[in-house]
Amino acid sequence: MNFPVEKLPNIEFKLNEPLSKYTFTKTGGNADVLAFPKNREELVEIVDMARANKVEITVIGNASNLIIKDGGIRGIVIILPNFKQITVSDTKVTAEAGATIINTTIAAQKAGLTGIEFAAGIPGSVGGAVFMNAGAYGGEIKDVFESAEVLLPDGHITTLTHEDMKFSYRHSLVQDDGGIVISATFALKRGNKETIQEEMDRLNNLRRSKQPLEYPSCGSVFKRPKGHFTGPLIIKAGLQGKMVGGAQVSMKHAGFIVNIKHATATDYLNLIHLIQKTVKEKFDVELQTEVRIIGEDKK
């Protein structure tokens, strides 16, 4: 791979870096180059350099709803933990892509703004949440999204509106066009701080009681199939507790796969395929993955 990191001496790079250090599943192979830009100028420099050298770019957010294959990722991987500023103006909250959705909901609550409580426990980054149109408990990012600053593949920064983003279930425009979310603005409404906090607490308690937060996982693995609930389908298929390698269908919530014994990404993928095959055979229902799966198989 021809990415001359020495030409960008002020930017933090890690070479041949294990991505298992950054994923919620604690699995995944190495990145050829992992970049940590400190600001948008550095991000643009990285993208320009990659384009000039025909090097593929992959952006990972908080890696909470992501499986990176054991062969890792070729080219350059960008991660944005330095992009974490959150600002409140009137009834709008603007958060940089590396800020967590959880911290964004906390900022909204402190400002007495309502509408984004549904996301109070989503562990992803703002950039990832916009990319995936993340959702929980009846709400989705598209419900509160106003606009986003996006770095286009040609190196230009533009503002995309709600209409531009073409949101659908767990999907947005930037999944298709290769744009990188820099920040997003959410349009909220005035509310009562105590009432907002109570709703956030209620949803977080619900999440803790139903989801296997005590183990590494990639969150909800499958999209909800029309007319069905994923967890009960997997239970009826006799797969709750099923293990492949160190990956297990959670005993707490069958829609989750947890890493209980040094699982690999390959363990995760083999268990996902087994679930899909079994549910299709038994119920003629095709389960589609919600989790994003990227990278190369181990050779």
C-alpha positions in Angstrom: 0.0 0.0 0.0 1.3 3.4 -1.0 0.2 5.9 1.7 3.2 8.2 2.6 2.5 8.9 6.3 5.8 10.7 6.5 4.4 13.5 4.4 1.8 14.2 7.1 4.1 14.4 10.2 1.7 16.3 12.4 -1.0 13.6 12.2 -1.2 10.6 14.5 -0.9 7.3 12.6 -0.6 3.7 13.8 0.7 1.1 11.4 -0.6 -2.5 11.3 -2.8 -1.7 14.2 -5.1 -4.4 15.7 -8.7 -3.1 15.3 -9.8 -5.5 18.0 -8.6 -2.8 20.4 -11.4 -0.5 19.1 -14.4 -2.7 18.4 -17.1 -3.5 21.0 -16.9 -7.2 20.1 -13.1 -7.1 20.9 -12.5 -8.9 17.5 -11.1 -7.9 14.2 -7.8 -8.0 12.2 -5.3 -5.2 11.6 -5.5 -1.9 9.8 -2.7 -1.2 7.4 -2.8 2.4 8.6 -5.0 3.8 11.3 -5.3 7.6 11.4 -6.5 9.9 14.2 -7.0 13.3 12.8 -7.3 16.1 15.4 -9.5 18.4 13.3 -11.2 18.8 9.9 -8.1 20.2 8.3 -6.2 17.1 9.1 -9.1 14.9 8.0 -9.1 16.7 4.6 -5.3 16.2 4.3 -5.7 12.5 4.9 -8.5 12.2 2.4 -6.6 14.2 -0.2 -3.5 12.1 0.3 -5.4 8.9 0.0 -7.1 10.0 -3.2 -3.8 11.1 -4.8 -2.3 7.7 -4.0 -5.4 5.7 -4.9 -5.6 4.3 -1.4 -9.0 3.1 -0.1 -10.5 4.9 3.0 -12.6 3.3 5.7 -14.1 5.3 8.5 -15.1 3.5 11.7 -17.0 5.3 14.5 -17.4 3.9 18.0 -17.4 0.4 16.4 -20.4 -0.6 18.5 -22.6 -2.1 15.7 -19.7 -3.3 13.6 -17.8 -6.5 12.8 -14.4 -6.2 11.3 -13.3 -9.5 9.7 -10.1 -11.3 11.0 -8.1 -10.4 7.9 -8.4 -6.7 8.8 -8.8 -3.7 6.5 -6.5 -2.7 3.7 -5.8 0.9 3.0 -6.3 3.6 5.6 -8.8 3.5 8.4 -9.9 6.8 10.0 -11.2 7.0 13.5 -12.5 10.3 15.0 -12.3 10.3 18.8 -10.9 13.8 18.7 -14.1 15.1 17.0 -16.2 15.3 20.2 -17.4 18.8 20.6 -21.2 19.3 21.4 -22.8 22.7 21.2 -26.4 23.8 22.0 -28.0 26.8 20.3 -31.6 27.6 21.0 -33.4 24.3 20.3 -30.7 22.7 18.2 -27.8 20.5 19.3 -24.8 20.2 17.0 -22.4 17.3 17.7 -19.1 16.4 16.0 -18.9 12.9 14.5 -16.7 11.4 17.2 -19.0 12.6 20.1 -21.1 9.8 21.5 -24.8 9.8 21.0 -25.1 9.2 24.8 -23.3 12.5 25.5 -25.4 14.2 22.9 -28.6 13.2 24.7 -27.1 14.3 28.0 -26.3 17.7 26.6 -29.9 18.0 25.2 -31.3 17.1 28.7 -29.2 19.6 30.4 -30.5 22.3 28.0 -34.1 21.2 28.6 -34.5 19.9 25.0 -36.6 16.8 24.2 -36.9 14.5 21.3 -33.7 12.5 21.4 -34.3 10.5 24.6 -34.8 7.3 22.6 -31.0 7.4 21.9 -29.9 7.8 25.5 -28.4 4.3 25.7 -27.2 3.9 22.1 -23.4 3.3 22.5 -22.4 4.6 19.0 -20.8 7.8 17.8 -22.8 10.6 16.2 -21.2 9.9 12.8 -22.0 6.2 13.0 -25.6 6.9 14.2 -26.2 9.2 11.2 -24.5 6.8 8.8 -26.7 3.9 10.1 -29.8 6.0 10.9 -29.6 4.4 14.3 -32.7 3.8 16.3 -34.1 2.4 19.5 -37.4 2.2 21.4 -39.5 3.6 18.6 -37.2 6.5 17.6 -34.7 6.9 14.8 -32.0 9.5 14.1 -34.0 10.7 11.1 -36.8 11.8 13.5 -34.5 14.6 14.9 -31.9 15.1 12.2 -31.7 18.5 10.6 -28.4 18.6 8.7 -24.9 17.3 8.6 -21.5 18.6 7.5 -20.1 15.9 5.2 -16.7 15.6 3.7 -17.2 14.3 0.1 -14.9 11.8 -1.6 -13.6 14.7 -3.8 -12.3 16.5 -0.7 -15.0 19.2 -0.5 -17.1 19.8 2.6 -20.8 20.3 2.1 -24.0 20.5 4.2 -26.6 17.8 3.6 -30.2 18.3 4.7 -32.7 15.8 5.9 -34.0 15.4 2.4 -30.5 15.0 1.0 -29.7 12.1 3.4 -32.4 9.8 2.0 -32.9 8.1 5.3 -34.6 4.7 5.5 -34.4 1.8 8.0 -30.7 1.6 9.2 -29.7 3.4 6.0 -28.5 6.9 4.8 -27.0 8.5 1.7 -23.5 8.4 3.1 -23.5 4.6 3.1 -23.7 4.8 -0.7 -21.6 7.9 -1.7 -18.6 7.4 0.6 -19.0 10.7 2.4 -17.6 11.2 5.9 -19.9 12.8 8.5 -18.0 15.6 10.3 -20.9 16.9 12.5 -24.6 16.7 12.7 -27.3 19.1 13.9 -30.5 17.8 15.6 -33.7 19.9 15.8 -35.3 19.3 19.2 -38.1 20.9 21.3 -38.3 22.6 24.6 -39.2 20.3 27.5 -39.0 19.7 31.2 -35.5 18.7 32.3 -36.8 16.3 35.0 -39.3 14.7 32.7 -36.6 14.2 30.0 -34.3 12.7 32.6 -37.0 10.3 33.8 -37.6 9.0 30.3 -33.8 8.6 29.7 -33.5 6.7 33.0 -36.5 4.5 32.1 -35.1 3.6 28.7 -31.6 2.9 30.1 -33.1 0.7 32.8 -35.1 -1.2 30.1 -31.9 -1.6 28.1 -29.9 -2.9 31.1 -32.7 -5.4 32.0 -33.1 -6.8 28.5 -29.7 -6.5 26.8 -26.4 -8.4 27.6 -24.4 -5.3 28.4 -22.0 -7.3 30.6 -20.4 -9.0 27.6 -18.7 -7.6 24.5 -21.2 -7.6 21.6 -22.0 -5.8 18.4 -25.4 -4.7 19.5 -28.5 -5.8 17.6 -27.3 -8.3 15.0 -30.3 -8.5 12.7 -32.9 -6.1 11.2 -36.4 -6.8 12.4 -38.1 -8.9 9.7 -41.5 -7.7 8.6 -44.2 -9.3 10.7 -41.8 -10.9 13.2 -39.5 -10.2 16.1 -35.9 -11.5 15.7 -35.3 -12.7 19.3 -38.4 -15.0 19.5 -37.6 -16.4 16.0 -34.1 -17.4 17.1 -35.4 -18.9 20.4 -38.1 -20.9 18.5 -35.3 -22.1 16.2 -33.6 -23.6 19.3 -30.6 -21.4 19.0 -30.5 -19.4 22.2 -27.3 -20.2 23.9 -25.8 -21.8 20.8 -22.0 -21.3 20.5 -19.6 -21.2 17.6 -16.1 -20.9 19.0 -16.2 -18.2 21.6 -19.3 -16.4 20.3 -22.7 -17.2 21.8 -26.3 -16.3 21.1 -27.1 -14.4 24.2 -29.1 -16.1 26.9 -30.4 -12.7 27.9 -31.5 -11.5 24.5 -31.4 -13.8 21.5 -31.0 -10.9 19.1 -27.5 -10.4 20.4 -24.3 -12.4 19.9 -21.8 -12.0 22.8 -18.1 -12.7 23.0 -17.9 -15.0 26.0 -14.6 -16.9 25.3 -12.1 -15.1 23.2 -14.3 -15.2 20.1 -12.9 -14.2 16.7 -14.8 -12.2 14.0 -15.0 -15.5 12.1 -16.8 -17.1 15.0 -19.3 -14.3 14.9 -19.8 -14.6 11.1 -20.2 -18.4 11.3 -22.8 -18.1 14.0 -24.7 -15.4 12.1 -24.8 -17.6 9.0 -26.0 -20.6 11.1 -28.8 -18.5 12.5 -29.8 -17.2 9.1 -29.8 -20.7 7.6 -31.8 -22.3 10.4 -34.4 -19.5 10.6 -34.9 -19.7 6.8 -35.2 -23.5 6.9 -37.7 -23.5 9.8 -39.8 -20.4 9.3 -39.0 -19.3 5.7 -37.9 -15.9 7.1 -34.7 -14.3 5.8 -32.8 -12.5 8.5 -30.8 -9.5 7.2 -27.9 -8.2 9.2 -28.2 -4.8 10.9 -24.6 -5.0 12.1 -22.1 -3.6 9.5 -19.6 -6.2 8.4 -16.4 -5.0 6.7 -12.8 -6.0 6.1 -11.2 -9.1 4.6 -11.3 -12.8 5.5 -8.1 -14.1 7.2 -5.9 -15.9 4.7 
